[in-house]
Structures are given as structure tokens and as C-alpha cells.
Amino acid sequence: MSSEWNDKRPMSPHLQVWRWHGAMMSSIVHRASAIICYVALFLVAIGIFVLALTGKLPLEGLVFSPLGALGLVVFLFAFIFMALAQLRHAIWNKGNFLDPEQNNSLSYIMLGLSVLLSIAGTALIVGAAS
């Protein structure tokens, strides 16, 4: 039995083998967005629970600070990106945008639209709250 790896293919893909592309970025951001949404919704649930028990919003100063607005941008980005990813999956199910170039373009459009809509949504919410 030989101890040498004699297969010409790499043992596992990595950045030296795979060229970065939009669909890869979209997959990674989609997974991160799911984690962000779960954590944010858990924190909101705890906040509502504490509000119901005590009548005071926990960490109210933090929630309505610039750091809270940044957190809202991140949460809105994750939520909007996940919604757009589901729309993309519906488009794929119809057999559209399966070509790698179109798929990558759609991934970059999703990212840009998510950034714009999350910033606009946060500006709208912060403006209405003040």
C-alpha cells in the first residue's frame, strides 16, 4: 500500500482550486444571513418577553442608538437577502438563470439590492422613530 497521494485531483477544494464567483458568494452570504436572522429573532423574542414581564424595553438606550441602527441594517440585510434568495430559487425552479454567467449576475444583483433596501429601510424606520 502506497502512502503517497497519486490522484491528480486535490483532496478537497479550496481557494487555490476554485475561482471566486457570484454564486459562491451568494451561498456563503445566504448561510450567514440565516444565522443572523435566527440570532436577531431570538433577541427580539427575549426583548418582547422582558417587555411583557416588566413593562420596560431591555437595553432601550442601545436599541435606539447608532449601534442599534447598525444592528437594524444588518438584520434587514440578512432578512432581505434571504427573501431574494428564495425568489432566486423560485426562478431556478422555472428553469431560468441557470447559466453560470446569468446566475453570477443575479447573485450580484441580489447583494446590491439587499444593501440598498436595508439602508433605505433603516433610514425610513429611524426617521419615523425620531
C-alpha positions in Angstrom: 0.0 0.0 0.0 1.4 3.3 -1.1 1.5 6.2 1.3 1.6 8.8 -1.5 -1.4 10.6 -2.9 -1.3 9.7 -6.6 -4.6 11.1 -7.7 -4.1 14.4 -9.6 -7.2 15.9 -8.2 -7.0 17.9 -5.0 -8.0 16.2 -1.8 -10.5 19.0 -1.0 -11.5 22.2 -2.9 -10.1 25.4 -1.6 -9.5 28.9 -2.9 -6.5 27.9 -5.0 -8.7 25.5 -6.9 -12.0 27.3 -7.1 -12.1 30.7 -8.6 -14.3 33.2 -6.7 -17.7 33.8 -8.3 -21.1 35.3 -7.5 -22.9 32.1 -6.8 -20.2 31.1 -4.3 -20.6 34.5 -2.6 -24.3 34.2 -2.6 -24.2 30.8 -1.0 -21.9 31.9 1.8 -23.9 35.1 2.4 -27.2 33.1 2.4 -25.9 30.8 5.2 -24.6 33.8 7.2 -27.9 35.5 6.7 -29.8 32.6 8.2 -27.6 32.6 11.3 -28.1 36.4 11.6 -31.9 36.1 11.3 -32.1 33.3 13.9 -30.0 35.3 16.4 -31.8 38.5 15.8 -35.3 36.9 16.1 -34.2 35.2 19.3 -33.1 38.5 20.7 -36.3 40.2 19.7 -38.3 37.4 21.3 -36.4 37.8 24.6 -36.9 41.6 24.4 -40.7 41.1 23.9 -40.8 38.6 26.8 -38.9 41.0 29.1 -41.2 43.9 28.0 -44.3 41.8 28.8 -43.0 41.0 32.2 -41.5 44.3 33.3 -43.2 46.9 31.1 -39.7 48.2 30.1 -37.8 47.5 26.9 -34.5 46.0 27.8 -31.4 47.9 26.7 -33.6 50.7 25.4 -30.7 53.1 25.1 -28.7 50.6 23.0 -31.7 49.8 20.8 -32.3 53.5 19.9 -28.6 54.4 19.5 -26.5 54.4 16.3 -25.3 51.0 17.2 -28.9 49.8 17.3 -29.4 51.3 13.9 -26.4 49.4 12.6 -27.9 46.2 14.1 -31.1 47.0 12.3 -29.2 47.4 9.0 -27.6 44.1 9.4 -30.8 42.3 10.3 -32.7 43.9 7.4 -29.9 43.0 5.1 -30.0 39.4 6.2 -33.8 39.2 6.0 -34.0 40.8 2.6 -31.1 38.8 1.2 -32.8 35.6 2.4 -36.1 36.7 0.8 -34.3 37.4 -2.5 -32.5 34.1 -2.3 -35.9 32.3 -2.1 -37.1 34.3 -5.1 -34.0 33.2 -6.9 -34.7 29.6 -6.1 -38.2 30.0 -7.5 -36.7 31.4 -10.7 -34.3 28.4 -10.9 -37.3 26.1 -10.4 -38.8 27.5 -13.5 -35.5 26.7 -15.3 -34.4 30.3 -15.7 -31.0 31.9 -15.0 -29.2 28.5 -14.7 -26.4 29.7 -17.0 -23.3 30.4 -14.8 -22.9 34.0 -16.1 -26.6 34.8 -15.6 -26.5 33.1 -12.2 -23.5 35.1 -11.1 -25.1 38.4 -12.3 -28.3 37.5 -10.4 -26.2 36.9 -7.3 -24.5 40.3 -7.5 -27.9 42.0 -8.2 -29.3 40.3 -5.1 -26.4 41.5 -2.9 -26.6 45.1 -4.2 -30.4 45.2 -3.9 -30.2 43.8 -0.3 -27.7 46.5 0.7 -29.7 49.3 -0.8 -33.1 48.2 0.6 -31.6 47.5 4.1 -30.1 51.0 4.2 -33.3 52.6 2.9 -35.4 50.6 5.3 -33.3 51.6 8.2 -33.3 55.3 7.2 -37.1 55.1 7.0 -37.5 53.4 10.3 -35.0 55.6 12.2 -36.6 58.7 10.6 -40.1 57.6 11.7 -38.9 56.8 15.2 -37.3 60.2 15.8 
